[in-house]
Amino acid sequence: MRLSMLEDELLRDPLVQEGYEGATAAEKMGLLLRELRETVGLTQRDLAASSGVQQSEISRYEGGQAPRGITISQLETLAHAQGMEVVIGFARKATAVDDKAVVIDGRTLLLHTVL
């Protein structure tokens, strides 16, 4: 299931929608990290083995529960272990793409979020 479909389904519930809209950047990033891991077919344990990051830490990142959040360096470590790169950019708010997009073009997986 694509992230956009899952979020659309979950956000039909007004309570879930309210919580999501109030989610922190760390929580949104955690959702995207989990979606990436699941999309490439890894368990947290698999990702821990290939990245050198403890499974418990991956769980905290994905749950948006890491006390200090996640650094760009940590994002890169997790992305590289999955054959991905981290791309960070800026866009005018009026032109920002919906943060539920998951685009797969056969070569590239793009998880886009507006933090």
Biopython code that builds the backbone (N, CA, C, O; Angstrom):
import numpy as np
from Bio.PDB.StructureBuilder import StructureBuilder

atoms = [
    (1, "MET", "N", (0.852, -1.176, 0.000)),
    (1, "MET", "CA", (0.000, 0.000, 0.000)),
    (1, "MET", "C", (0.892, 1.231, 0.000)),
    (1, "MET", "O", (1.855, 1.304, 0.764)),
    (2, "ARG", "N", (0.583, 2.175, -0.833)),
    (2, "ARG", "CA", (1.356, 3.410, -0.882)),
    (2, "ARG", "C", (1.032, 4.281, 0.315)),
    (2, "ARG", "O", (-0.066, 4.224, 0.869)),
    (3, "LEU", "N", (2.006, 5.088, 0.700)),
    (3, "LEU", "CA", (1.842, 5.966, 1.852)),
    (3, "LEU", "C", (0.628, 6.863, 1.685)),
    (3, "LEU", "O", (-0.119, 7.074, 2.640)),
    (4, "SER", "N", (0.420, 7.390, 0.493)),
    (4, "SER", "CA", (-0.711, 8.294, 0.279)),
    (4, "SER", "C", (-2.036, 7.584, 0.524)),
    (4, "SER", "O", (-2.954, 8.170, 1.097)),
    (5, "MET", "N", (-2.144, 6.343, 0.100)),
    (5, "MET", "CA", (-3.388, 5.594, 0.291)),
    (5, "MET", "C", (-3.611, 5.307, 1.771)),
    (5, "MET", "O", (-4.723, 5.444, 2.281)),
    (6, "LEU", "N", (-2.538, 4.906, 2.458)),
    (6, "LEU", "CA", (-2.645, 4.610, 3.883)),
    (6, "LEU", "C", (-3.044, 5.854, 4.651)),
    (6, "LEU", "O", (-3.945, 5.803, 5.489)),
    (7, "GLU", "N", (-2.388, 6.970, 4.377)),
    (7, "GLU", "CA", (-2.711, 8.201, 5.093)),
    (7, "GLU", "C", (-4.135, 8.656, 4.788)),
    (7, "GLU", "O", (-4.858, 9.076, 5.691)),
    (8, "ASP", "N", (-4.540, 8.575, 3.523)),
    (8, "ASP", "CA", (-5.911, 8.968, 3.182)),
    (8, "ASP", "C", (-6.924, 8.144, 3.968)),
    (8, "ASP", "O", (-7.918, 8.671, 4.469)),
    (9, "GLU", "N", (-6.657, 6.844, 4.068)),
    (9, "GLU", "CA", (-7.561, 5.957, 4.808)),
    (9, "GLU", "C", (-7.589, 6.325, 6.296)),
    (9, "GLU", "O", (-8.659, 6.442, 6.893)),
    (10, "LEU", "N", (-6.412, 6.503, 6.880)),
    (10, "LEU", "CA", (-6.344, 6.827, 8.297)),
    (10, "LEU", "C", (-6.925, 8.206, 8.611)),
    (10, "LEU", "O", (-7.546, 8.402, 9.656)),
    (11, "LEU", "N", (-6.720, 9.155, 7.701)),
    (11, "LEU", "CA", (-7.144, 10.529, 7.967)),
    (11, "LEU", "C", (-8.652, 10.738, 7.814)),
    (11, "LEU", "O", (-9.145, 11.843, 8.038)),
    (12, "ARG", "N", (-9.370, 9.715, 7.446)),
    (12, "ARG", "CA", (-10.842, 9.823, 7.415)),
    (12, "ARG", "C", (-11.414, 9.962, 8.823)),
    (12, "ARG", "O", (-12.497, 10.514, 9.018)),
    (13, "ASP", "N", (-10.668, 9.452, 9.798)),
    (13, "ASP", "CA", (-11.065, 9.549, 11.193)),
    (13, "ASP", "C", (-10.680, 10.936, 11.701)),
    (13, "ASP", "O", (-9.497, 11.275, 11.703)),
    (14, "PRO", "N", (-11.663, 11.757, 12.137)),
    (14, "PRO", "CA", (-11.354, 13.123, 12.581)),
    (14, "PRO", "C", (-10.324, 13.193, 13.706)),
    (14, "PRO", "O", (-9.529, 14.131, 13.750)),
    (15, "LEU", "N", (-10.323, 12.218, 14.613)),
    (15, "LEU", "CA", (-9.345, 12.226, 15.698)),
    (15, "LEU", "C", (-7.938, 11.970, 15.183)),
    (15, "LEU", "O", (-6.978, 12.592, 15.638)),
    (16, "VAL", "N", (-7.821, 11.058, 14.236)),
    (16, "VAL", "CA", (-6.521, 10.778, 13.644)),
    (16, "VAL", "C", (-6.052, 12.000, 12.857)),
    (16, "VAL", "O", (-4.882, 12.377, 12.921)),
    (17, "GLN", "N", (-6.964, 12.608, 12.123)),
    (17, "GLN", "CA", (-6.619, 13.786, 11.334)),
    (17, "GLN", "C", (-6.111, 14.919, 12.224)),
    (17, "GLN", "O", (-5.122, 15.573, 11.891)),
    (18, "GLU", "N", (-6.770, 15.147, 13.332)),
    (18, "GLU", "CA", (-6.354, 16.193, 14.256)),
    (18, "GLU", "C", (-4.955, 15.901, 14.801)),
    (18, "GLU", "O", (-4.116, 16.799, 14.884)),
    (19, "GLY", "N", (-4.710, 14.652, 15.168)),
    (19, "GLY", "CA", (-3.397, 14.275, 15.684)),
    (19, "GLY", "C", (-2.314, 14.415, 14.635)),
    (19, "GLY", "O", (-1.211, 14.870, 14.935)),
    (20, "TYR", "N", (-2.622, 14.025, 13.395)),
    (20, "TYR", "CA", (-1.631, 14.112, 12.324)),
    (20, "TYR", "C", (-1.274, 15.558, 12.031)),
    (20, "TYR", "O", (-0.103, 15.895, 11.854)),
    (21, "GLU", "N", (-2.280, 16.401, 11.981)),
    (21, "GLU", "CA", (-2.037, 17.805, 11.674)),
    (21, "GLU", "C", (-1.183, 18.457, 12.753)),
    (21, "GLU", "O", (-0.456, 19.413, 12.483)),
    (22, "GLY", "N", (-1.270, 17.938, 13.979)),
    (22, "GLY", "CA", (-0.468, 18.467, 15.069)),
    (22, "GLY", "C", (0.853, 17.735, 15.253)),
    (22, "GLY", "O", (1.613, 18.039, 16.172)),
    (23, "ALA", "N", (1.125, 16.777, 14.385)),
    (23, "ALA", "CA", (2.348, 15.983, 14.517)),
    (23, "ALA", "C", (3.584, 16.848, 14.318)),
    (23, "ALA", "O", (3.591, 17.788, 13.524)),
    (24, "THR", "N", (4.600, 16.509, 15.044)),
    (24, "THR", "CA", (5.857, 17.231, 14.917)),
    (24, "THR", "C", (6.595, 16.783, 13.666)),
    (24, "THR", "O", (6.255, 15.770, 13.056)),
    (25, "ALA", "N", (7.596, 17.544, 13.300)),
    (25, "ALA", "CA", (8.433, 17.171, 12.168)),
    (25, "ALA", "C", (9.077, 15.807, 12.414)),
    (25, "ALA", "O", (9.205, 15.009, 11.486)),
    (26, "ALA", "N", (9.482, 15.532, 13.655)),
    (26, "ALA", "CA", (10.101, 14.239, 13.981)),
    (26, "ALA", "C", (9.125, 13.094, 13.753)),
    (26, "ALA", "O", (9.511, 12.030, 13.269)),
    (27, "GLU", "N", (7.870, 13.310, 14.099)),
    (27, "GLU", "CA", (6.861, 12.260, 13.899)),
    (27, "GLU", "C", (6.605, 12.033, 12.410)),
    (27, "GLU", "O", (6.489, 10.890, 11.968)),
    (28, "LYS", "N", (6.517, 13.110, 11.641)),
    (28, "LYS", "CA", (6.312, 12.957, 10.199)),
    (28, "LYS", "C", (7.518, 12.283, 9.559)),
    (28, "LYS", "O", (7.361, 11.423, 8.693)),
    (29, "MET", "N", (8.717, 12.667, 9.977)),
    (29, "MET", "CA", (9.917, 12.039, 9.439)),
    (29, "MET", "C", (9.937, 10.557, 9.800)),
    (29, "MET", "O", (10.336, 9.724, 8.986)),
    (30, "GLY", "N", (9.514, 10.231, 10.997)),
    (30, "GLY", "CA", (9.457, 8.832, 11.407)),
    (30, "GLY", "C", (8.532, 8.016, 10.536)),
    (30, "GLY", "O", (8.854, 6.884, 10.173)),
    (31, "LEU", "N", (7.369, 8.584, 10.190)),
    (31, "LEU", "CA", (6.447, 7.891, 9.290)),
    (31, "LEU", "C", (7.098, 7.641, 7.939)),
    (31, "LEU", "O", (6.944, 6.564, 7.362)),
    (32, "LEU", "N", (7.822, 8.627, 7.434)),
    (32, "LEU", "CA", (8.489, 8.460, 6.145)),
    (32, "LEU", "C", (9.619, 7.443, 6.219)),
    (32, "LEU", "O", (9.813, 6.663, 5.286)),
    (33, "LEU", "N", (10.365, 7.445, 7.320)),
    (33, "LEU", "CA", (11.431, 6.457, 7.481)),
    (33, "LEU", "C", (10.870, 5.042, 7.484)),
    (33, "LEU", "O", (11.418, 4.142, 6.847)),
    (34, "ARG", "N", (9.771, 4.858, 8.209)),
    (34, "ARG", "CA", (9.151, 3.529, 8.244)),
    (34, "ARG", "C", (8.649, 3.132, 6.861)),
    (34, "ARG", "O", (8.828, 1.988, 6.441)),
    (35, "GLU", "N", (8.022, 4.067, 6.151)),
    (35, "GLU", "CA", (7.514, 3.767, 4.809)),
    (35, "GLU", "C", (8.649, 3.392, 3.871)),
    (35, "GLU", "O", (8.514, 2.460, 3.079)),
    (36, "LEU", "N", (9.760, 4.101, 3.948)),
    (36, "LEU", "CA", (10.912, 3.763, 3.111)),
    (36, "LEU", "C", (11.391, 2.353, 3.421)),
    (36, "LEU", "O", (11.587, 1.543, 2.515)),
    (37, "ARG", "N", (11.578, 2.065, 4.692)),
    (37, "ARG", "CA", (12.067, 0.736, 5.092)),
    (37, "ARG", "C", (11.130, -0.362, 4.610)),
    (37, "ARG", "O", (11.573, -1.377, 4.074)),
    (38, "GLU", "N", (9.842, -0.154, 4.802)),
    (38, "GLU", "CA", (8.870, -1.171, 4.385)),
    (38, "GLU", "C", (8.808, -1.291, 2.865)),
    (38, "GLU", "O", (8.624, -2.387, 2.337)),
    (39, "THR", "N", (8.960, -0.176, 2.162)),
    (39, "THR", "CA", (8.905, -0.191, 0.703)),
    (39, "THR", "C", (10.062, -0.978, 0.116)),
    (39, "THR", "O", (9.895, -1.673, -0.887)),
    (40, "VAL", "N", (11.240, -0.876, 0.733)),
    (40, "VAL", "CA", (12.380, -1.642, 0.220)),
    (40, "VAL", "C", (12.412, -3.060, 0.781)),
    (40, "VAL", "O", (13.303, -3.840, 0.445)),
    (41, "GLY", "N", (11.449, -3.396, 1.633)),
    (41, "GLY", "CA", (11.285, -4.768, 2.097)),
    (41, "GLY", "C", (12.177, -5.183, 3.253)),
    (41, "GLY", "O", (12.545, -6.352, 3.367)),
    (42, "LEU", "N", (12.528, -4.229, 4.116)),
    (42, "LEU", "CA", (13.374, -4.550, 5.260)),
    (42, "LEU", "C", (12.585, -4.506, 6.561)),
    (42, "LEU", "O", (11.631, -3.740, 6.698)),
    (43, "THR", "N", (12.995, -5.335, 7.510)),
    (43, "THR", "CA", (12.490, -5.215, 8.870)),
    (43, "THR", "C", (13.412, -4.237, 9.602)),
    (43, "THR", "O", (14.478, -3.885, 9.096)),
    (44, "GLN", "N", (13.003, -3.808, 10.777)),
    (44, "GLN", "CA", (13.892, -2.966, 11.579)),
    (44, "GLN", "C", (15.184, -3.706, 11.896)),
    (44, "GLN", "O", (16.265, -3.116, 11.896)),
    (45, "ARG", "N", (15.067, -4.977, 12.160)),
    (45, "ARG", "CA", (16.255, -5.788, 12.475)),
    (45, "ARG", "C", (17.203, -5.851, 11.277)),
    (45, "ARG", "O", (18.419, -5.747, 11.439)),
    (46, "ASP", "N", (16.639, -6.024, 10.059)),
    (46, "ASP", "CA", (17.466, -6.030, 8.844)),
    (46, "ASP", "C", (18.202, -4.704, 8.691)),
    (46, "ASP", "O", (19.402, -4.678, 8.419)),
    (47, "LEU", "N", (17.471, -3.603, 8.869)),
    (47, "LEU", "CA", (18.062, -2.278, 8.712)),
    (47, "LEU", "C", (19.137, -2.029, 9.766)),
    (47, "LEU", "O", (20.165, -1.415, 9.479)),
    (48, "ALA", "N", (18.897, -2.505, 10.977)),
    (48, "ALA", "CA", (19.902, -2.363, 12.034)),
    (48, "ALA", "C", (21.193, -3.092, 11.640)),
    (48, "ALA", "O", (22.290, -2.562, 11.818)),
    (49, "ALA", "N", (21.054, -4.291, 11.113)),
    (49, "ALA", "CA", (22.229, -5.075, 10.722)),
    (49, "ALA", "C", (23.006, -4.409, 9.593)),
    (49, "ALA", "O", (24.237, -4.427, 9.596)),
    (50, "SER", "N", (22.298, -3.819, 8.624)),
    (50, "SER", "CA", (22.990, -3.230, 7.477)),
    (50, "SER", "C", (23.490, -1.813, 7.738)),
    (50, "SER", "O", (24.397, -1.342, 7.052)),
    (51, "SER", "N", (22.908, -1.128, 8.728)),
    (51, "SER", "CA", (23.284, 0.272, 8.973)),
    (51, "SER", "C", (24.201, 0.461, 10.169)),
    (51, "SER", "O", (24.894, 1.473, 10.271)),
    (52, "GLY", "N", (24.207, -0.516, 11.078)),
    (52, "GLY", "CA", (24.976, -0.355, 12.308)),
    (52, "GLY", "C", (24.252, 0.461, 13.367)),
    (52, "GLY", "O", (24.817, 0.761, 14.419)),
    (53, "VAL", "N", (22.998, 0.820, 13.092)),
    (53, "VAL", "CA", (22.171, 1.557, 14.052)),
    (53, "VAL", "C", (21.350, 0.534, 14.827)),
    (53, "VAL", "O", (20.778, -0.377, 14.228)),
    (54, "GLN", "N", (21.283, 0.669, 16.131)),
    (54, "GLN", "CA", (20.535, -0.300, 16.936)),
    (54, "GLN", "C", (19.057, -0.308, 16.542)),
    (54, "GLN", "O", (18.479, 0.731, 16.225)),
    (55, "GLN", "N", (18.462, -1.495, 16.570)),
    (55, "GLN", "CA", (17.051, -1.644, 16.212)),
    (55, "GLN", "C", (16.173, -0.788, 17.109)),
    (55, "GLN", "O", (15.188, -0.215, 16.644)),
    (56, "SER", "N", (16.515, -0.693, 18.379)),
    (56, "SER", "CA", (15.708, 0.109, 19.304)),
    (56, "SER", "C", (15.742, 1.589, 18.918)),
    (56, "SER", "O", (14.748, 2.297, 19.081)),
    (57, "GLU", "N", (16.873, 2.052, 18.412)),
    (57, "GLU", "CA", (16.993, 3.450, 17.972)),
    (57, "GLU", "C", (16.168, 3.677, 16.704)),
    (57, "GLU", "O", (15.513, 4.710, 16.567)),
    (58, "ILE", "N", (16.197, 2.726, 15.788)),
    (58, "ILE", "CA", (15.383, 2.817, 14.576)),
    (58, "ILE", "C", (13.914, 2.896, 14.961)),
    (58, "ILE", "O", (13.161, 3.684, 14.389)),
    (59, "SER", "N", (13.504, 2.083, 15.929)),
    (59, "SER", "CA", (12.123, 2.104, 16.403)),
    (59, "SER", "C", (11.758, 3.481, 16.961)),
    (59, "SER", "O", (10.671, 3.993, 16.695)),
    (60, "ARG", "N", (12.664, 4.074, 17.731)),
    (60, "ARG", "CA", (12.401, 5.414, 18.283)),
    (60, "ARG", "C", (12.299, 6.456, 17.172)),
    (60, "ARG", "O", (11.418, 7.314, 17.212)),
    (61, "TYR", "N", (13.190, 6.391, 16.180)),
    (61, "TYR", "CA", (13.120, 7.337, 15.062)),
    (61, "TYR", "C", (11.785, 7.207, 14.338)),
    (61, "TYR", "O", (11.107, 8.200, 14.074)),
    (62, "GLU", "N", (11.419, 5.964, 14.020)),
    (62, "GLU", "CA", (10.179, 5.736, 13.267)),
    (62, "GLU", "C", (8.950, 6.160, 14.049)),
    (62, "GLU", "O", (7.943, 6.555, 13.461)),
    (63, "GLY", "N", (9.023, 6.082, 15.358)),
    (63, "GLY", "CA", (7.898, 6.483, 16.192)),
    (63, "GLY", "C", (7.909, 7.954, 16.562)),
    (63, "GLY", "O", (7.039, 8.427, 17.292)),
    (64, "GLY", "N", (8.905, 8.678, 16.051)),
    (64, "GLY", "CA", (9.018, 10.096, 16.390)),
    (64, "GLY", "C", (9.326, 10.308, 17.861)),
    (64, "GLY", "O", (9.017, 11.360, 18.421)),
    (65, "GLN", "N", (9.941, 9.301, 18.493)),
    (65, "GLN", "CA", (10.166, 9.324, 19.933)),
    (65, "GLN", "C", (11.625, 9.517, 20.337)),
    (65, "GLN", "O", (11.952, 9.437, 21.521)),
    (66, "ALA", "N", (12.510, 9.772, 19.362)),
    (66, "ALA", "CA", (13.914, 9.998, 19.722)),
    (66, "ALA", "C", (14.004, 11.322, 20.469)),
    (66, "ALA", "O", (13.559, 12.345, 19.947)),
    (67, "PRO", "N", (14.562, 11.334, 21.667)),
    (67, "PRO", "CA", (14.566, 12.545, 22.493)),
    (67, "PRO", "C", (15.125, 13.777, 21.795)),
    (67, "PRO", "O", (14.629, 14.886, 21.996)),
    (68, "ARG", "N", (16.145, 13.589, 20.984)),
    (68, "ARG", "CA", (16.759, 14.726, 20.288)),
    (68, "ARG", "C", (16.402, 14.758, 18.808)),
    (68, "ARG", "O", (16.993, 15.531, 18.054)),
    (69, "GLY", "N", (15.459, 13.946, 18.380)),
    (69, "GLY", "CA", (15.140, 13.883, 16.959)),
    (69, "GLY", "C", (16.191, 13.082, 16.219)),
    (69, "GLY", "O", (16.912, 12.282, 16.816)),
    (70, "ILE", "N", (16.275, 13.299, 14.923)),
    (70, "ILE", "CA", (17.246, 12.585, 14.093)),
    (70, "ILE", "C", (18.065, 13.613, 13.341)),
    (70, "ILE", "O", (17.531, 14.607, 12.849)),
    (71, "THR", "N", (19.360, 13.373, 13.254)),
    (71, "THR", "CA", (20.236, 14.301, 12.550)),
    (71, "THR", "C", (20.297, 13.942, 11.066)),
    (71, "THR", "O", (19.894, 12.852, 10.660)),
    (72, "ILE", "N", (20.803, 14.866, 10.277)),
    (72, "ILE", "CA", (20.977, 14.595, 8.850)),
    (72, "ILE", "C", (21.953, 13.442, 8.663)),
    (72, "ILE", "O", (21.756, 12.598, 7.790)),
    (73, "SER", "N", (22.991, 13.401, 9.468)),
    (73, "SER", "CA", (23.969, 12.314, 9.385)),
    (73, "SER", "C", (23.306, 10.959, 9.658)),
    (73, "SER", "O", (23.589, 9.980, 8.967)),
    (74, "GLN", "N", (22.429, 10.904, 10.660)),
    (74, "GLN", "CA", (21.730, 9.659, 10.965)),
    (74, "GLN", "C", (20.774, 9.281, 9.838)),
    (74, "GLN", "O", (20.645, 8.106, 9.495)),
    (75, "LEU", "N", (20.107, 10.280, 9.264)),
    (75, "LEU", "CA", (19.239, 10.017, 8.106)),
    (75, "LEU", "C", (20.044, 9.426, 6.964)),
    (75, "LEU", "O", (19.615, 8.466, 6.324)),
    (76, "GLU", "N", (21.219, 10.002, 6.709)),
    (76, "GLU", "CA", (22.070, 9.501, 5.629)),
    (76, "GLU", "C", (22.498, 8.062, 5.887)),
    (76, "GLU", "O", (22.500, 7.242, 4.969)),
    (77, "THR", "N", (22.860, 7.750, 7.124)),
    (77, "THR", "CA", (23.266, 6.388, 7.463)),
    (77, "THR", "C", (22.145, 5.400, 7.145)),
    (77, "THR", "O", (22.382, 4.359, 6.532)),
    (78, "LEU", "N", (20.925, 5.732, 7.565)),
    (78, "LEU", "CA", (19.788, 4.837, 7.320)),
    (78, "LEU", "C", (19.440, 4.772, 5.833)),
    (78, "LEU", "O", (19.122, 3.703, 5.311)),
    (79, "ALA", "N", (19.502, 5.907, 5.162)),
    (79, "ALA", "CA", (19.193, 5.929, 3.724)),
    (79, "ALA", "C", (20.223, 5.123, 2.940)),
    (79, "ALA", "O", (19.851, 4.309, 2.094)),
    (80, "HIS", "N", (21.507, 5.335, 3.205)),
    (80, "HIS", "CA", (22.559, 4.636, 2.477)),
    (80, "HIS", "C", (22.470, 3.126, 2.674)),
    (80, "HIS", "O", (22.752, 2.361, 1.753)),
    (81, "ALA", "N", (22.079, 2.698, 3.870)),
    (81, "ALA", "CA", (21.922, 1.266, 4.140)),
    (81, "ALA", "C", (20.797, 0.653, 3.324)),
    (81, "ALA", "O", (20.707, -0.568, 3.192)),
    (82, "GLN", "N", (19.934, 1.512, 2.773)),
    (82, "GLN", "CA", (18.809, 1.045, 1.957)),
    (82, "GLN", "C", (19.004, 1.401, 0.479)),
    (82, "GLN", "O", (18.074, 1.300, -0.322)),
    (83, "GLY", "N", (20.223, 1.818, 0.132)),
    (83, "GLY", "CA", (20.519, 2.156, -1.251)),
    (83, "GLY", "C", (19.916, 3.474, -1.689)),
    (83, "GLY", "O", (19.660, 3.678, -2.876)),
    (84, "MET", "N", (19.689, 4.369, -0.744)),
    (84, "MET", "CA", (19.048, 5.649, -1.032)),
    (84, "MET", "C", (19.967, 6.803, -0.644)),
    (84, "MET", "O", (20.955, 6.620, 0.067)),
    (85, "GLU", "N", (19.625, 7.981, -1.121)),
    (85, "GLU", "CA", (20.290, 9.223, -0.756)),
    (85, "GLU", "C", (19.273, 10.127, -0.079)),
    (85, "GLU", "O", (18.074, 10.023, -0.337)),
    (86, "VAL", "N", (19.746, 11.007, 0.780)),
    (86, "VAL", "CA", (18.895, 12.020, 1.404)),
    (86, "VAL", "C", (19.005, 13.278, 0.562)),
    (86, "VAL", "O", (20.109, 13.738, 0.271)),
    (87, "VAL", "N", (17.862, 13.839, 0.167)),
    (87, "VAL", "CA", (17.828, 15.071, -0.602)),
    (87, "VAL", "C", (16.979, 16.062, 0.184)),
    (87, "VAL", "O", (15.817, 15.791, 0.490)),
    (88, "ILE", "N", (17.565, 17.212, 0.510)),
    (88, "ILE", "CA", (16.855, 18.228, 1.267)),
    (88, "ILE", "C", (16.779, 19.481, 0.411)),
    (88, "ILE", "O", (17.769, 19.890, -0.196)),
    (89, "GLY", "N", (15.616, 20.079, 0.366)),
    (89, "GLY", "CA", (15.464, 21.288, -0.428)),
    (89, "GLY", "C", (14.437, 22.213, 0.192)),
    (89, "GLY", "O", (13.804, 21.888, 1.197)),
    (90, "PHE", "N", (14.290, 23.353, -0.416)),
    (90, "PHE", "CA", (13.326, 24.340, 0.036)),
    (90, "PHE", "C", (12.382, 24.667, -1.110)),
    (90, "PHE", "O", (12.779, 24.665, -2.275)),
    (91, "ALA", "N", (11.137, 24.947, -0.772)),
    (91, "ALA", "CA", (10.141, 25.338, -1.767)),
    (91, "ALA", "C", (9.227, 26.369, -1.129)),
    (91, "ALA", "O", (8.994, 26.352, 0.080)),
    (92, "ARG", "N", (8.722, 27.250, -1.942)),
    (92, "ARG", "CA", (7.749, 28.201, -1.427)),
    (92, "ARG", "C", (6.557, 27.422, -0.911)),
    (92, "ARG", "O", (6.128, 26.447, -1.529)),
    (93, "LYS", "N", (6.025, 27.847, 0.212)),
    (93, "LYS", "CA", (4.937, 27.123, 0.836)),
    (93, "LYS", "C", (3.744, 26.956, -0.112)),
    (93, "LYS", "O", (3.104, 25.905, -0.124)),
    (94, "ALA", "N", (3.455, 27.960, -0.883)),
    (94, "ALA", "CA", (2.310, 27.902, -1.799)),
    (94, "ALA", "C", (2.487, 26.848, -2.879)),
    (94, "ALA", "O", (1.499, 26.387, -3.451)),
    (95, "THR", "N", (3.737, 26.450, -3.177)),
    (95, "THR", "CA", (3.971, 25.477, -4.238)),
    (95, "THR", "C", (4.402, 24.115, -3.707)),
    (95, "THR", "O", (4.714, 23.214, -4.485)),
    (96, "ALA", "N", (4.420, 23.965, -2.386)),
    (96, "ALA", "CA", (4.870, 22.700, -1.804)),
    (96, "ALA", "C", (3.937, 21.562, -2.205)),
    (96, "ALA", "O", (2.719, 21.724, -2.279)),
    (97, "VAL", "N", (4.540, 20.422, -2.458)),
    (97, "VAL", "CA", (3.792, 19.228, -2.844)),
    (97, "VAL", "C", (3.177, 18.595, -1.606)),
    (97, "VAL", "O", (3.745, 18.687, -0.518)),
    (98, "ASP", "N", (2.038, 17.960, -1.757)),
    (98, "ASP", "CA", (1.374, 17.244, -0.674)),
    (98, "ASP", "C", (2.359, 16.276, -0.021)),
    (98, "ASP", "O", (3.039, 15.518, -0.713)),
    (99, "ASP", "N", (2.435, 16.301, 1.302)),
    (99, "ASP", "CA", (3.431, 15.480, 1.995)),
    (99, "ASP", "C", (3.084, 14.003, 2.043)),
    (99, "ASP", "O", (3.760, 13.234, 2.726)),
    (100, "LYS", "N", (2.045, 13.592, 1.332)),
    (100, "LYS", "CA", (1.680, 12.185, 1.312)),
    (100, "LYS", "C", (2.199, 11.480, 0.055)),
    (100, "LYS", "O", (1.888, 10.310, -0.167)),
    (101, "ALA", "N", (2.970, 12.166, -0.752)),
    (101, "ALA", "CA", (3.379, 11.611, -2.040)),
    (101, "ALA", "C", (4.459, 10.544, -1.887)),
    (101, "ALA", "O", (5.433, 10.726, -1.155)),
    (102, "VAL", "N", (4.274, 9.449, -2.578)),
    (102, "VAL", "CA", (5.301, 8.426, -2.748)),
    (102, "VAL", "C", (5.349, 8.172, -4.242)),
    (102, "VAL", "O", (4.372, 7.698, -4.822)),
    (103, "VAL", "N", (6.468, 8.479, -4.870)),
    (103, "VAL", "CA", (6.590, 8.341, -6.308)),
    (103, "VAL", "C", (7.629, 7.282, -6.610)),
    (103, "VAL", "O", (8.764, 7.366, -6.141)),
    (104, "ILE", "N", (7.250, 6.298, -7.383)),
    (104, "ILE", "CA", (8.195, 5.262, -7.791)),
    (104, "ILE", "C", (8.190, 5.244, -9.316)),
    (104, "ILE", "O", (7.163, 4.963, -9.934)),
    (105, "ASP", "N", (9.348, 5.546, -9.927)),
    (105, "ASP", "CA", (9.423, 5.590, -11.390)),
    (105, "ASP", "C", (10.239, 4.434, -11.965)),
    (105, "ASP", "O", (10.700, 4.499, -13.105)),
    (106, "GLY", "N", (10.410, 3.404, -11.191)),
    (106, "GLY", "CA", (11.183, 2.269, -11.660)),
    (106, "GLY", "C", (12.629, 2.319, -11.197)),
    (106, "GLY", "O", (13.272, 1.277, -11.075)),
    (107, "ARG", "N", (13.155, 3.520, -10.935)),
    (107, "ARG", "CA", (14.528, 3.652, -10.471)),
    (107, "ARG", "C", (14.625, 4.430, -9.172)),
    (107, "ARG", "O", (15.553, 4.224, -8.390)),
    (108, "THR", "N", (13.686, 5.312, -8.938)),
    (108, "THR", "CA", (13.800, 6.231, -7.816)),
    (108, "THR", "C", (12.578, 6.152, -6.920)),
    (108, "THR", "O", (11.444, 6.153, -7.400)),
    (109, "LEU", "N", (12.810, 6.084, -5.629)),
    (109, "LEU", "CA", (11.739, 6.180, -4.646)),
    (109, "LEU", "C", (11.848, 7.550, -4.036)),
    (109, "LEU", "O", (12.902, 7.913, -3.515)),
    (110, "LEU", "N", (10.784, 8.321, -4.089)),
    (110, "LEU", "CA", (10.807, 9.668, -3.536)),
    (110, "LEU", "C", (9.759, 9.764, -2.448)),
    (110, "LEU", "O", (8.566, 9.607, -2.705)),
    (111, "LEU", "N", (10.207, 10.022, -1.239)),
    (111, "LEU", "CA", (9.303, 10.268, -0.124)),
    (111, "LEU", "C", (9.398, 11.746, 0.150)),
    (111, "LEU", "O", (10.461, 12.242, 0.523)),
    (112, "HIS", "N", (8.313, 12.453, -0.026)),
    (112, "HIS", "CA", (8.316, 13.917, 0.105)),
    (112, "HIS", "C", (7.448, 14.326, 1.254)),
    (112, "HIS", "O", (6.308, 13.876, 1.369)),
    (113, "THR", "N", (7.964, 15.166, 2.102)),
    (113, "THR", "CA", (7.160, 15.691, 3.183)),
    (113, "THR", "C", (7.445, 17.164, 3.365)),
    (113, "THR", "O", (8.544, 17.641, 3.084)),
    (114, "VAL", "N", (6.459, 17.864, 3.829)),
    (114, "VAL", "CA", (6.618, 19.263, 4.170)),
    (114, "VAL", "C", (6.705, 19.320, 5.681)),
    (114, "VAL", "O", (5.727, 19.030, 6.371)),
    (115, "LEU", "N", (7.860, 19.692, 6.201)),
    (115, "LEU", "CA", (8.061, 19.767, 7.627)),
    (115, "LEU", "C", (7.793, 21.169, 8.049)),
    (115, "LEU", "O", (7.898, 21.487, 9.233)),
]
sb = StructureBuilder()
sb.init_structure("model")
sb.init_model(0)
sb.init_chain("A")
sb.init_seg("    ")
for serial, (resi, resn, name, xyz) in enumerate(atoms, 1):
    if name == "N":
        sb.init_residue(resn, " ", resi, " ")
    sb.init_atom(name, np.array(xyz, "f"), 0.0, 1.0, " ", f" {name:<3s}", serial, name[0])
structure = sb.get_structure()
